[in-house]
Amino acid sequence: MNPAEEHILNQSEPYRGLLLYIQSFIESAIPEVELKYKYKIPFYYINGRPYCYLNQSKDYVDLGFWNAAHLTMHLDQLNTEGRKMMKSLRYRSLEDIDITILREVLEDAYSVKDRKFWK
């Protein structure tokens, strides 16, 4: 088991369940992702470049996107909360996850994966 998977399994419920569900969804939607443990959180990479990350904080799980400045889909659903460059989908329960939005944002992030971090 790699450190990123261990980090996910060490989270308390309901966050562990959320993280496992999102992990499974990402890995089935974008098969070429590689899960690493960077910056003390699970981080997905594609071809050696950062793609997105999972972070449990306070009472929610963030699915953050590295190239968020380039995203165009569901901007009203993306949280910036005090961050200038990163945007994330924020979930407090499995019921909060709209799989259509999740899939479309993952695909949008995939389409801009080769762009620079900032516009």
Biopython code that builds the backbone (N, CA, C, O; Angstrom):
import numpy as np
from Bio.PDB.StructureBuilder import StructureBuilder

atoms = [
    (1, "MET", "N", (0.860, -1.181, 0.000)),
    (1, "MET", "CA", (0.000, 0.000, 0.000)),
    (1, "MET", "C", (0.904, 1.241, 0.000)),
    (1, "MET", "O", (1.857, 1.335, 0.774)),
    (2, "ASN", "N", (0.584, 2.179, -0.879)),
    (2, "ASN", "CA", (1.411, 3.382, -0.922)),
    (2, "ASN", "C", (0.959, 4.384, 0.150)),
    (2, "ASN", "O", (-0.143, 4.254, 0.684)),
    (3, "PRO", "N", (1.788, 5.371, 0.468)),
    (3, "PRO", "CA", (1.459, 6.325, 1.540)),
    (3, "PRO", "C", (0.164, 7.102, 1.307)),
    (3, "PRO", "O", (-0.522, 7.448, 2.269)),
    (4, "ALA", "N", (-0.180, 7.383, 0.056)),
    (4, "ALA", "CA", (-1.425, 8.114, -0.229)),
    (4, "ALA", "C", (-2.636, 7.268, 0.144)),
    (4, "ALA", "O", (-3.584, 7.768, 0.750)),
    (5, "GLU", "N", (-2.606, 5.987, -0.218)),
    (5, "GLU", "CA", (-3.705, 5.088, 0.144)),
    (5, "GLU", "C", (-3.792, 4.917, 1.655)),
    (5, "GLU", "O", (-4.884, 4.885, 2.222)),
    (6, "GLU", "N", (-2.640, 4.806, 2.301)),
    (6, "GLU", "CA", (-2.606, 4.688, 3.761)),
    (6, "GLU", "C", (-3.205, 5.932, 4.417)),
    (6, "GLU", "O", (-3.944, 5.830, 5.396)),
    (7, "HIS", "N", (-2.882, 7.099, 3.875)),
    (7, "HIS", "CA", (-3.431, 8.360, 4.389)),
    (7, "HIS", "C", (-4.961, 8.343, 4.312)),
    (7, "HIS", "O", (-5.638, 8.724, 5.267)),
    (8, "ILE", "N", (-5.494, 7.906, 3.189)),
    (8, "ILE", "CA", (-6.952, 7.844, 3.011)),
    (8, "ILE", "C", (-7.571, 6.885, 4.020)),
    (8, "ILE", "O", (-8.569, 7.215, 4.661)),
    (9, "LEU", "N", (-6.988, 5.706, 4.163)),
    (9, "LEU", "CA", (-7.539, 4.698, 5.076)),
    (9, "LEU", "C", (-7.436, 5.112, 6.543)),
    (9, "LEU", "O", (-8.194, 4.618, 7.377)),
    (10, "ASN", "N", (-6.513, 6.005, 6.862)),
    (10, "ASN", "CA", (-6.350, 6.465, 8.244)),
    (10, "ASN", "C", (-7.329, 7.571, 8.636)),
    (10, "ASN", "O", (-7.366, 7.968, 9.801)),
    (11, "GLN", "N", (-8.116, 8.071, 7.695)),
    (11, "GLN", "CA", (-9.091, 9.115, 8.010)),
    (11, "GLN", "C", (-10.291, 8.501, 8.721)),
    (11, "GLN", "O", (-10.610, 7.329, 8.524)),
    (12, "SER", "N", (-10.944, 9.299, 9.542)),
    (12, "SER", "CA", (-12.139, 8.813, 10.241)),
    (12, "SER", "C", (-13.347, 8.890, 9.302)),
    (12, "SER", "O", (-13.340, 9.616, 8.308)),
    (13, "GLU", "N", (-14.374, 8.127, 9.645)),
    (13, "GLU", "CA", (-15.629, 8.201, 8.891)),
    (13, "GLU", "C", (-16.341, 9.491, 9.275)),
    (13, "GLU", "O", (-16.200, 9.914, 10.422)),
    (14, "PRO", "N", (-17.074, 10.125, 8.422)),
    (14, "PRO", "CA", (-17.460, 9.709, 7.067)),
    (14, "PRO", "C", (-16.445, 10.080, 5.993)),
    (14, "PRO", "O", (-16.656, 9.794, 4.814)),
    (15, "TYR", "N", (-15.342, 10.716, 6.395)),
    (15, "TYR", "CA", (-14.380, 11.231, 5.417)),
    (15, "TYR", "C", (-13.667, 10.114, 4.667)),
    (15, "TYR", "O", (-13.396, 10.246, 3.474)),
    (16, "ARG", "N", (-13.359, 9.010, 5.358)),
    (16, "ARG", "CA", (-12.708, 7.885, 4.690)),
    (16, "ARG", "C", (-13.598, 7.379, 3.545)),
    (16, "ARG", "O", (-13.113, 7.134, 2.440)),
    (17, "GLY", "N", (-14.882, 7.227, 3.809)),
    (17, "GLY", "CA", (-15.809, 6.767, 2.772)),
    (17, "GLY", "C", (-15.884, 7.723, 1.595)),
    (17, "GLY", "O", (-15.905, 7.298, 0.440)),
    (18, "LEU", "N", (-15.926, 9.016, 1.891)),
    (18, "LEU", "CA", (-15.933, 10.030, 0.826)),
    (18, "LEU", "C", (-14.659, 9.945, -0.010)),
    (18, "LEU", "O", (-14.711, 9.929, -1.239)),
    (19, "LEU", "N", (-13.521, 9.891, 0.666)),
    (19, "LEU", "CA", (-12.239, 9.835, -0.033)),
    (19, "LEU", "C", (-12.127, 8.579, -0.891)),
    (19, "LEU", "O", (-11.666, 8.647, -2.030)),
    (20, "LEU", "N", (-12.545, 7.434, -0.352)),
    (20, "LEU", "CA", (-12.486, 6.184, -1.113)),
    (20, "LEU", "C", (-13.400, 6.232, -2.337)),
    (20, "LEU", "O", (-13.032, 5.756, -3.411)),
    (21, "TYR", "N", (-14.589, 6.808, -2.171)),
    (21, "TYR", "CA", (-15.518, 6.918, -3.298)),
    (21, "TYR", "C", (-14.926, 7.815, -4.386)),
    (21, "TYR", "O", (-14.932, 7.456, -5.564)),
    (22, "ILE", "N", (-14.419, 8.978, -3.991)),
    (22, "ILE", "CA", (-13.849, 9.918, -4.966)),
    (22, "ILE", "C", (-12.617, 9.304, -5.627)),
    (22, "ILE", "O", (-12.429, 9.444, -6.835)),
    (23, "GLN", "N", (-11.776, 8.625, -4.843)),
    (23, "GLN", "CA", (-10.596, 7.952, -5.389)),
    (23, "GLN", "C", (-11.004, 6.950, -6.469)),
    (23, "GLN", "O", (-10.436, 6.940, -7.562)),
    (24, "SER", "N", (-11.968, 6.130, -6.165)),
    (24, "SER", "CA", (-12.446, 5.124, -7.115)),
    (24, "SER", "C", (-13.018, 5.781, -8.371)),
    (24, "SER", "O", (-12.770, 5.320, -9.486)),
    (25, "PHE", "N", (-13.779, 6.853, -8.188)),
    (25, "PHE", "CA", (-14.390, 7.556, -9.318)),
    (25, "PHE", "C", (-13.311, 8.148, -10.222)),
    (25, "PHE", "O", (-13.369, 7.993, -11.442)),
    (26, "ILE", "N", (-12.327, 8.824, -9.627)),
    (26, "ILE", "CA", (-11.247, 9.437, -10.411)),
    (26, "ILE", "C", (-10.500, 8.374, -11.202)),
    (26, "ILE", "O", (-10.248, 8.539, -12.396)),
    (27, "GLU", "N", (-10.145, 7.281, -10.533)),
    (27, "GLU", "CA", (-9.337, 6.253, -11.180)),
    (27, "GLU", "C", (-10.090, 5.517, -12.285)),
    (27, "GLU", "O", (-9.467, 4.992, -13.207)),
    (28, "SER", "N", (-11.422, 5.470, -12.207)),
    (28, "SER", "CA", (-12.180, 4.857, -13.302)),
    (28, "SER", "C", (-12.443, 5.864, -14.420)),
    (28, "SER", "O", (-12.507, 5.477, -15.587)),
    (29, "ALA", "N", (-12.598, 7.143, -14.090)),
    (29, "ALA", "CA", (-12.874, 8.169, -15.107)),
    (29, "ALA", "C", (-11.622, 8.560, -15.885)),
    (29, "ALA", "O", (-11.686, 8.814, -17.088)),
    (30, "ILE", "N", (-10.486, 8.608, -15.197)),
    (30, "ILE", "CA", (-9.218, 9.030, -15.807)),
    (30, "ILE", "C", (-8.183, 7.940, -15.499)),
    (30, "ILE", "O", (-7.394, 8.093, -14.566)),
    (31, "PRO", "N", (-8.173, 6.845, -16.267)),
    (31, "PRO", "CA", (-7.346, 5.682, -15.921)),
    (31, "PRO", "C", (-5.842, 5.936, -15.844)),
    (31, "PRO", "O", (-5.135, 5.199, -15.157)),
    (32, "GLU", "N", (-5.340, 6.955, -16.528)),
    (32, "GLU", "CA", (-3.887, 7.146, -16.531)),
    (32, "GLU", "C", (-3.356, 7.919, -15.323)),
    (32, "GLU", "O", (-2.155, 8.175, -15.240)),
    (33, "VAL", "N", (-4.229, 8.294, -14.388)),
    (33, "VAL", "CA", (-3.750, 9.020, -13.209)),
    (33, "VAL", "C", (-2.869, 8.125, -12.349)),
    (33, "VAL", "O", (-3.037, 6.906, -12.308)),
    (34, "GLU", "N", (-1.929, 8.759, -11.666)),
    (34, "GLU", "CA", (-1.048, 8.064, -10.732)),
    (34, "GLU", "C", (-1.190, 8.730, -9.371)),
    (34, "GLU", "O", (-0.971, 9.933, -9.235)),
    (35, "LEU", "N", (-1.558, 7.946, -8.369)),
    (35, "LEU", "CA", (-1.758, 8.468, -7.022)),
    (35, "LEU", "C", (-0.431, 8.492, -6.280)),
    (35, "LEU", "O", (0.239, 7.469, -6.141)),
    (36, "LYS", "N", (-0.062, 9.685, -5.802)),
    (36, "LYS", "CA", (1.168, 9.867, -5.025)),
    (36, "LYS", "C", (0.819, 10.567, -3.719)),
    (36, "LYS", "O", (-0.293, 11.064, -3.543)),
    (37, "TYR", "N", (1.775, 10.596, -2.819)),
    (37, "TYR", "CA", (1.609, 11.296, -1.549)),
    (37, "TYR", "C", (2.547, 12.496, -1.571)),
    (37, "TYR", "O", (3.750, 12.358, -1.350)),
    (38, "LYS", "N", (1.988, 13.674, -1.839)),
    (38, "LYS", "CA", (2.771, 14.910, -1.935)),
    (38, "LYS", "C", (2.129, 15.976, -1.057)),
    (38, "LYS", "O", (0.907, 16.015, -0.912)),
    (39, "TYR", "N", (2.938, 16.823, -0.483)),
    (39, "TYR", "CA", (2.445, 17.920, 0.359)),
    (39, "TYR", "C", (1.575, 17.392, 1.509)),
    (39, "TYR", "O", (0.675, 18.081, 1.990)),
    (40, "LYS", "N", (1.861, 16.156, 1.938)),
    (40, "LYS", "CA", (1.154, 15.487, 3.041)),
    (40, "LYS", "C", (-0.309, 15.175, 2.738)),
    (40, "LYS", "O", (-1.120, 15.030, 3.652)),
    (41, "ILE", "N", (-0.644, 15.071, 1.445)),
    (41, "ILE", "CA", (-2.008, 14.700, 1.035)),
    (41, "ILE", "C", (-1.936, 13.818, -0.218)),
    (41, "ILE", "O", (-0.927, 13.829, -0.923)),
    (42, "PRO", "N", (-3.004, 13.052, -0.498)),
    (42, "PRO", "CA", (-3.056, 12.278, -1.743)),
    (42, "PRO", "C", (-3.170, 13.223, -2.950)),
    (42, "PRO", "O", (-4.038, 14.094, -2.995)),
    (43, "PHE", "N", (-2.285, 13.031, -3.907)),
    (43, "PHE", "CA", (-2.197, 13.916, -5.065)),
    (43, "PHE", "C", (-2.143, 13.063, -6.329)),
    (43, "PHE", "O", (-1.341, 12.133, -6.420)),
    (44, "TYR", "N", (-2.985, 13.374, -7.289)),
    (44, "TYR", "CA", (-2.973, 12.652, -8.560)),
    (44, "TYR", "C", (-2.100, 13.385, -9.569)),
    (44, "TYR", "O", (-2.119, 14.611, -9.675)),
    (45, "TYR", "N", (-1.332, 12.582, -10.309)),
    (45, "TYR", "CA", (-0.461, 13.095, -11.363)),
    (45, "TYR", "C", (-0.806, 12.397, -12.676)),
    (45, "TYR", "O", (-1.235, 11.243, -12.689)),
    (46, "ILE", "N", (-0.610, 13.115, -13.773)),
    (46, "ILE", "CA", (-0.721, 12.539, -15.108)),
    (46, "ILE", "C", (0.563, 12.890, -15.848)),
    (46, "ILE", "O", (0.908, 14.063, -15.991)),
    (47, "ASN", "N", (1.261, 11.870, -16.315)),
    (47, "ASN", "CA", (2.535, 12.065, -17.029)),
    (47, "ASN", "C", (3.499, 12.944, -16.237)),
    (47, "ASN", "O", (4.179, 13.797, -16.805)),
    (48, "GLY", "N", (3.553, 12.733, -14.931)),
    (48, "GLY", "CA", (4.485, 13.466, -14.079)),
    (48, "GLY", "C", (4.059, 14.876, -13.714)),
    (48, "GLY", "O", (4.802, 15.595, -13.046)),
    (49, "ARG", "N", (2.869, 15.280, -14.145)),
    (49, "ARG", "CA", (2.387, 16.639, -13.848)),
    (49, "ARG", "C", (1.200, 16.573, -12.896)),
    (49, "ARG", "O", (0.357, 15.685, -13.025)),
    (50, "PRO", "N", (1.118, 17.505, -11.934)),
    (50, "PRO", "CA", (-0.004, 17.509, -10.985)),
    (50, "PRO", "C", (-1.343, 17.666, -11.703)),
    (50, "PRO", "O", (-1.464, 18.435, -12.656)),
    (51, "TYR", "N", (-2.336, 16.931, -11.231)),
    (51, "TYR", "CA", (-3.676, 16.969, -11.821)),
    (51, "TYR", "C", (-4.707, 17.434, -10.785)),
    (51, "TYR", "O", (-5.374, 18.449, -10.986)),
    (52, "CYS", "N", (-4.835, 16.698, -9.685)),
    (52, "CYS", "CA", (-5.775, 17.083, -8.633)),
    (52, "CYS", "C", (-5.344, 16.453, -7.315)),
    (52, "CYS", "O", (-4.465, 15.591, -7.284)),
    (53, "TYR", "N", (-5.967, 16.888, -6.236)),
    (53, "TYR", "CA", (-5.615, 16.345, -4.923)),
    (53, "TYR", "C", (-6.864, 16.139, -4.082)),
    (53, "TYR", "O", (-7.916, 16.718, -4.350)),
    (54, "LEU", "N", (-6.728, 15.303, -3.063)),
    (54, "LEU", "CA", (-7.788, 15.031, -2.094)),
    (54, "LEU", "C", (-7.315, 15.508, -0.734)),
    (54, "LEU", "O", (-6.200, 15.202, -0.313)),
    (55, "ASN", "N", (-8.163, 16.254, -0.050)),
    (55, "ASN", "CA", (-7.777, 16.758, 1.261)),
    (55, "ASN", "C", (-8.981, 16.806, 2.190)),
    (55, "ASN", "O", (-9.983, 17.456, 1.890)),
    (56, "GLN", "N", (-8.876, 16.114, 3.318)),
    (56, "GLN", "CA", (-9.912, 16.198, 4.347)),
    (56, "GLN", "C", (-9.523, 17.327, 5.289)),
    (56, "GLN", "O", (-8.416, 17.347, 5.826)),
    (57, "SER", "N", (-10.438, 18.260, 5.485)),
    (57, "SER", "CA", (-10.173, 19.415, 6.330)),
    (57, "SER", "C", (-11.454, 19.809, 7.039)),
    (57, "SER", "O", (-12.523, 19.852, 6.431)),
    (58, "LYS", "N", (-11.343, 20.094, 8.312)),
    (58, "LYS", "CA", (-12.508, 20.473, 9.124)),
    (58, "LYS", "C", (-13.608, 19.440, 8.960)),
    (58, "LYS", "O", (-13.438, 18.291, 9.368)),
    (59, "ASP", "N", (-14.729, 19.824, 8.374)),
    (59, "ASP", "CA", (-15.865, 18.910, 8.247)),
    (59, "ASP", "C", (-16.207, 18.611, 6.787)),
    (59, "ASP", "O", (-17.375, 18.407, 6.455)),
    (60, "TYR", "N", (-15.211, 18.583, 5.925)),
    (60, "TYR", "CA", (-15.450, 18.341, 4.503)),
    (60, "TYR", "C", (-14.227, 17.708, 3.843)),
    (60, "TYR", "O", (-13.144, 17.636, 4.425)),
    (61, "VAL", "N", (-14.438, 17.254, 2.617)),
    (61, "VAL", "CA", (-13.364, 16.755, 1.767)),
    (61, "VAL", "C", (-13.297, 17.661, 0.551)),
    (61, "VAL", "O", (-14.313, 17.932, -0.088)),
    (62, "ASP", "N", (-12.103, 18.126, 0.236)),
    (62, "ASP", "CA", (-11.867, 18.932, -0.958)),
    (62, "ASP", "C", (-11.257, 18.064, -2.044)),
    (62, "ASP", "O", (-10.329, 17.296, -1.792)),
    (63, "LEU", "N", (-11.785, 18.191, -3.255)),
    (63, "LEU", "CA", (-11.143, 17.656, -4.445)),
    (63, "LEU", "C", (-10.637, 18.886, -5.185)),
    (63, "LEU", "O", (-11.391, 19.560, -5.886)),
    (64, "GLY", "N", (-9.351, 19.166, -5.017)),
    (64, "GLY", "CA", (-8.760, 20.385, -5.561)),
    (64, "GLY", "C", (-8.115, 20.153, -6.911)),
    (64, "GLY", "O", (-7.603, 19.071, -7.195)),
    (65, "PHE", "N", (-8.146, 21.183, -7.737)),
    (65, "PHE", "CA", (-7.627, 21.071, -9.094)),
    (65, "PHE", "C", (-6.435, 21.990, -9.294)),
    (65, "PHE", "O", (-6.480, 23.179, -8.978)),
    (66, "TRP", "N", (-5.371, 21.411, -9.824)),
    (66, "TRP", "CA", (-4.098, 22.100, -9.995)),
    (66, "TRP", "C", (-4.197, 23.217, -11.031)),
    (66, "TRP", "O", (-3.765, 24.337, -10.757)),
    (67, "ASN", "N", (-4.745, 22.950, -12.197)),
    (67, "ASN", "CA", (-4.848, 23.950, -13.271)),
    (67, "ASN", "C", (-6.193, 24.659, -13.233)),
    (67, "ASN", "O", (-6.815, 24.872, -14.273)),
    (68, "ALA", "N", (-6.634, 25.018, -12.058)),
    (68, "ALA", "CA", (-7.970, 25.581, -11.865)),
    (68, "ALA", "C", (-8.185, 26.893, -12.613)),
    (68, "ALA", "O", (-9.320, 27.221, -12.958)),
    (69, "ALA", "N", (-7.132, 27.639, -12.866)),
    (69, "ALA", "CA", (-7.274, 28.912, -13.576)),
    (69, "ALA", "C", (-7.822, 28.707, -14.984)),
    (69, "ALA", "O", (-8.368, 29.639, -15.576)),
    (70, "HIS", "N", (-7.683, 27.508, -15.522)),
    (70, "HIS", "CA", (-8.113, 27.217, -16.891)),
    (70, "HIS", "C", (-9.472, 26.525, -16.969)),
    (70, "HIS", "O", (-9.997, 26.323, -18.064)),
    (71, "LEU", "N", (-10.039, 26.165, -15.839)),
    (71, "LEU", "CA", (-11.305, 25.431, -15.850)),
    (71, "LEU", "C", (-12.452, 26.321, -16.328)),
    (71, "LEU", "O", (-12.481, 27.521, -16.055)),
    (72, "THR", "N", (-13.400, 25.707, -17.048)),
    (72, "THR", "CA", (-14.538, 26.460, -17.582)),
    (72, "THR", "C", (-15.884, 25.859, -17.187)),
    (72, "THR", "O", (-16.913, 26.519, -17.331)),
    (73, "MET", "N", (-15.898, 24.629, -16.696)),
    (73, "MET", "CA", (-17.148, 23.931, -16.383)),
    (73, "MET", "C", (-17.512, 24.084, -14.907)),
    (73, "MET", "O", (-16.655, 23.961, -14.032)),
    (74, "HIS", "N", (-18.768, 24.347, -14.643)),
    (74, "HIS", "CA", (-19.329, 24.371, -13.284)),
    (74, "HIS", "C", (-18.543, 25.270, -12.322)),
    (74, "HIS", "O", (-18.296, 24.901, -11.174)),
    (75, "LEU", "N", (-18.161, 26.432, -12.798)),
    (75, "LEU", "CA", (-17.406, 27.357, -11.950)),
    (75, "LEU", "C", (-18.194, 27.754, -10.707)),
    (75, "LEU", "O", (-17.611, 28.063, -9.667)),
    (76, "ASP", "N", (-19.520, 27.744, -10.818)),
    (76, "ASP", "CA", (-20.362, 28.085, -9.672)),
    (76, "ASP", "C", (-20.297, 27.013, -8.580)),
    (76, "ASP", "O", (-20.667, 27.279, -7.437)),
    (77, "GLN", "N", (-19.837, 25.822, -8.913)),
    (77, "GLN", "CA", (-19.712, 24.726, -7.950)),
    (77, "GLN", "C", (-18.313, 24.640, -7.341)),
    (77, "GLN", "O", (-18.102, 23.938, -6.352)),
    (78, "LEU", "N", (-17.369, 25.354, -7.932)),
    (78, "LEU", "CA", (-15.985, 25.293, -7.463)),
    (78, "LEU", "C", (-15.743, 26.319, -6.370)),
    (78, "LEU", "O", (-16.115, 27.486, -6.492)),
    (79, "ASN", "N", (-15.117, 25.862, -5.309)),
    (79, "ASN", "CA", (-14.858, 26.691, -4.141)),
    (79, "ASN", "C", (-13.445, 27.263, -4.215)),
    (79, "ASN", "O", (-12.491, 26.545, -4.514)),
    (80, "THR", "N", (-13.318, 28.565, -3.940)),
    (80, "THR", "CA", (-11.995, 29.191, -3.904)),
    (80, "THR", "C", (-11.591, 29.596, -2.493)),
    (80, "THR", "O", (-10.399, 29.635, -2.190)),
    (81, "GLU", "N", (-12.518, 29.889, -1.651)),
    (81, "GLU", "CA", (-12.356, 30.240, -0.238)),
    (81, "GLU", "C", (-10.934, 30.642, 0.172)),
    (81, "GLU", "O", (-10.189, 29.840, 0.734)),
    (82, "GLY", "N", (-10.580, 31.875, -0.115)),
    (82, "GLY", "CA", (-9.301, 32.421, 0.316)),
    (82, "GLY", "C", (-8.107, 31.979, -0.514)),
    (82, "GLY", "O", (-6.966, 32.274, -0.158)),
    (83, "ARG", "N", (-8.347, 31.284, -1.603)),
    (83, "ARG", "CA", (-7.250, 30.822, -2.459)),
    (83, "ARG", "C", (-7.321, 31.559, -3.787)),
    (83, "ARG", "O", (-8.402, 31.739, -4.346)),
    (84, "LYS", "N", (-6.183, 31.979, -4.283)),
    (84, "LYS", "CA", (-6.156, 32.719, -5.538)),
    (84, "LYS", "C", (-6.073, 31.798, -6.751)),
    (84, "LYS", "O", (-6.609, 32.121, -7.811)),
    (85, "MET", "N", (-5.405, 30.654, -6.606)),
    (85, "MET", "CA", (-5.152, 29.816, -7.772)),
    (85, "MET", "C", (-5.881, 28.484, -7.752)),
    (85, "MET", "O", (-6.273, 27.986, -8.807)),
    (86, "MET", "N", (-6.068, 27.912, -6.613)),
    (86, "MET", "CA", (-6.707, 26.595, -6.521)),
    (86, "MET", "C", (-8.219, 26.735, -6.412)),
    (86, "MET", "O", (-8.735, 27.675, -5.808)),
    (87, "LYS", "N", (-8.909, 25.777, -7.010)),
    (87, "LYS", "CA", (-10.363, 25.672, -6.872)),
    (87, "LYS", "C", (-10.663, 24.220, -6.545)),
    (87, "LYS", "O", (-9.926, 23.314, -6.935)),
    (88, "SER", "N", (-11.752, 24.012, -5.825)),
    (88, "SER", "CA", (-12.059, 22.641, -5.432)),
    (88, "SER", "C", (-13.557, 22.396, -5.388)),
    (88, "SER", "O", (-14.361, 23.311, -5.210)),
    (89, "LEU", "N", (-13.899, 21.126, -5.558)),
    (89, "LEU", "CA", (-15.247, 20.658, -5.278)),
    (89, "LEU", "C", (-15.228, 20.224, -3.822)),
    (89, "LEU", "O", (-14.319, 19.507, -3.402)),
    (90, "ARG", "N", (-16.211, 20.645, -3.055)),
    (90, "ARG", "CA", (-16.220, 20.394, -1.611)),
    (90, "ARG", "C", (-17.412, 19.510, -1.258)),
    (90, "ARG", "O", (-18.548, 19.781, -1.648)),
    (91, "TYR", "N", (-17.124, 18.452, -0.513)),
    (91, "TYR", "CA", (-18.159, 17.484, -0.148)),
    (91, "TYR", "C", (-18.169, 17.224, 1.354)),
    (91, "TYR", "O", (-17.122, 17.076, 1.984)),
    (92, "ARG", "N", (-19.370, 17.172, 1.907)),
    (92, "ARG", "CA", (-19.541, 16.842, 3.324)),
    (92, "ARG", "C", (-20.156, 15.459, 3.520)),
    (92, "ARG", "O", (-20.073, 14.887, 4.607)),
    (93, "SER", "N", (-20.771, 14.924, 2.468)),
    (93, "SER", "CA", (-21.373, 13.590, 2.532)),
    (93, "SER", "C", (-21.428, 13.012, 1.121)),
    (93, "SER", "O", (-21.271, 13.735, 0.137)),
    (94, "LEU", "N", (-21.650, 11.708, 1.035)),
    (94, "LEU", "CA", (-21.783, 11.068, -0.278)),
    (94, "LEU", "C", (-22.954, 11.644, -1.056)),
    (94, "LEU", "O", (-22.912, 11.722, -2.284)),
    (95, "GLU", "N", (-23.997, 12.046, -0.346)),
    (95, "GLU", "CA", (-25.175, 12.618, -1.003)),
    (95, "GLU", "C", (-24.864, 13.949, -1.682)),
    (95, "GLU", "O", (-25.575, 14.351, -2.603)),
    (96, "ASP", "N", (-23.814, 14.636, -1.240)),
    (96, "ASP", "CA", (-23.417, 15.912, -1.845)),
    (96, "ASP", "C", (-22.803, 15.736, -3.233)),
    (96, "ASP", "O", (-22.728, 16.694, -4.003)),
    (97, "ILE", "N", (-22.368, 14.534, -3.554)),
    (97, "ILE", "CA", (-21.644, 14.303, -4.803)),
    (97, "ILE", "C", (-22.625, 14.153, -5.963)),
    (97, "ILE", "O", (-23.405, 13.202, -6.017)),
    (98, "ASP", "N", (-22.570, 15.106, -6.883)),
    (98, "ASP", "CA", (-23.322, 15.024, -8.134)),
    (98, "ASP", "C", (-22.350, 14.431, -9.157)),
    (98, "ASP", "O", (-21.419, 15.106, -9.596)),
    (99, "ILE", "N", (-22.568, 13.171, -9.535)),
    (99, "ILE", "CA", (-21.579, 12.504, -10.379)),
    (99, "ILE", "C", (-21.454, 13.136, -11.764)),
    (99, "ILE", "O", (-20.398, 13.035, -12.390)),
    (100, "THR", "N", (-22.501, 13.778, -12.249)),
    (100, "THR", "CA", (-22.409, 14.461, -13.541)),
    (100, "THR", "C", (-21.444, 15.632, -13.439)),
    (100, "THR", "O", (-20.571, 15.798, -14.291)),
    (101, "ILE", "N", (-21.598, 16.444, -12.399)),
    (101, "ILE", "CA", (-20.690, 17.578, -12.193)),
    (101, "ILE", "C", (-19.274, 17.077, -11.961)),
    (101, "ILE", "O", (-18.327, 17.604, -12.545)),
    (102, "LEU", "N", (-19.119, 16.068, -11.117)),
    (102, "LEU", "CA", (-17.794, 15.519, -10.834)),
    (102, "LEU", "C", (-17.126, 15.041, -12.119)),
    (102, "LEU", "O", (-15.968, 15.374, -12.374)),
    (103, "ARG", "N", (-17.832, 14.273, -12.922)),
    (103, "ARG", "CA", (-17.267, 13.755, -14.172)),
    (103, "ARG", "C", (-16.894, 14.902, -15.118)),
    (103, "ARG", "O", (-15.811, 14.891, -15.703)),
    (104, "GLU", "N", (-17.775, 15.880, -15.269)),
    (104, "GLU", "CA", (-17.512, 16.980, -16.203)),
    (104, "GLU", "C", (-16.340, 17.848, -15.748)),
    (104, "GLU", "O", (-15.558, 18.309, -16.580)),
    (105, "VAL", "N", (-16.210, 18.075, -14.450)),
    (105, "VAL", "CA", (-15.075, 18.868, -13.957)),
    (105, "VAL", "C", (-13.775, 18.071, -14.118)),
    (105, "VAL", "O", (-12.749, 18.642, -14.489)),
    (106, "LEU", "N", (-13.802, 16.771, -13.847)),
    (106, "LEU", "CA", (-12.612, 15.937, -14.067)),
    (106, "LEU", "C", (-12.200, 15.965, -15.539)),
    (106, "LEU", "O", (-11.013, 16.072, -15.846)),
    (107, "GLU", "N", (-13.165, 15.871, -16.445)),
    (107, "GLU", "CA", (-12.868, 15.914, -17.881)),
    (107, "GLU", "C", (-12.348, 17.286, -18.295)),
    (107, "GLU", "O", (-11.440, 17.385, -19.120)),
    (108, "ASP", "N", (-12.923, 18.345, -17.725)),
    (108, "ASP", "CA", (-12.458, 19.705, -18.003)),
    (108, "ASP", "C", (-11.008, 19.856, -17.542)),
    (108, "ASP", "O", (-10.171, 20.386, -18.273)),
    (109, "ALA", "N", (-10.718, 19.390, -16.335)),
    (109, "ALA", "CA", (-9.350, 19.464, -15.810)),
    (109, "ALA", "C", (-8.398, 18.635, -16.670)),
    (109, "ALA", "O", (-7.250, 19.024, -16.882)),
    (110, "TYR", "N", (-8.873, 17.502, -17.159)),
    (110, "TYR", "CA", (-8.045, 16.668, -18.034)),
    (110, "TYR", "C", (-7.725, 17.404, -19.336)),
    (110, "TYR", "O", (-6.611, 17.305, -19.850)),
    (111, "SER", "N", (-8.690, 18.130, -19.859)),
    (111, "SER", "CA", (-8.491, 18.831, -21.133)),
    (111, "SER", "C", (-7.473, 19.967, -21.024)),
    (111, "SER", "O", (-6.920, 20.393, -22.038)),
    (112, "VAL", "N", (-7.219, 20.463, -19.817)),
    (112, "VAL", "CA", (-6.253, 21.562, -19.630)),
    (112, "VAL", "C", (-5.004, 21.094, -18.886)),
    (112, "VAL", "O", (-4.216, 21.915, -18.417)),
    (113, "LYS", "N", (-4.823, 19.791, -18.780)),
    (113, "LYS", "CA", (-3.736, 19.231, -17.975)),
    (113, "LYS", "C", (-2.347, 19.645, -18.451)),
    (113, "LYS", "O", (-1.407, 19.658, -17.656)),
    (114, "ASP", "N", (-2.200, 19.982, -19.723)),
    (114, "ASP", "CA", (-0.887, 20.338, -20.254)),
    (114, "ASP", "C", (-0.615, 21.838, -20.253)),
    (114, "ASP", "O", (0.458, 22.280, -20.664)),
    (115, "ARG", "N", (-1.572, 22.607, -19.797)),
    (115, "ARG", "CA", (-1.363, 24.057, -19.739)),
    (115, "ARG", "C", (-0.544, 24.422, -18.509)),
    (115, "ARG", "O", (-0.423, 23.639, -17.566)),
    (116, "LYS", "N", (0.008, 25.615, -18.540)),
    (116, "LYS", "CA", (0.766, 26.102, -17.387)),
    (116, "LYS", "C", (-0.168, 26.318, -16.212)),
    (116, "LYS", "O", (-1.378, 26.473, -16.379)),
    (117, "PHE", "N", (0.414, 26.327, -15.020)),
    (117, "PHE", "CA", (-0.345, 26.463, -13.781)),
    (117, "PHE", "C", (-1.228, 27.705, -13.795)),
    (117, "PHE", "O", (-2.385, 27.649, -13.378)),
    (118, "TRP", "N", (-0.700, 28.805, -14.263)),
    (118, "TRP", "CA", (-1.413, 30.081, -14.277)),
    (118, "TRP", "C", (-1.539, 30.545, -15.711)),
    (118, "TRP", "O", (-0.664, 30.262, -16.529)),
    (119, "LYS", "N", (-2.603, 31.248, -16.032)),
    (119, "LYS", "CA", (-2.843, 31.724, -17.405)),
    (119, "LYS", "C", (-1.738, 32.622, -17.893)),
    (119, "LYS", "O", (-1.788, 33.105, -19.024)),
]
sb = StructureBuilder()
sb.init_structure("model")
sb.init_model(0)
sb.init_chain("A")
sb.init_seg("    ")
for serial, (resi, resn, name, xyz) in enumerate(atoms, 1):
    if name == "N":
        sb.init_residue(resn, " ", resi, " ")
    sb.init_atom(name, np.array(xyz, "f"), 0.0, 1.0, " ", f" {name:<3s}", serial, name[0])
structure = sb.get_structure()
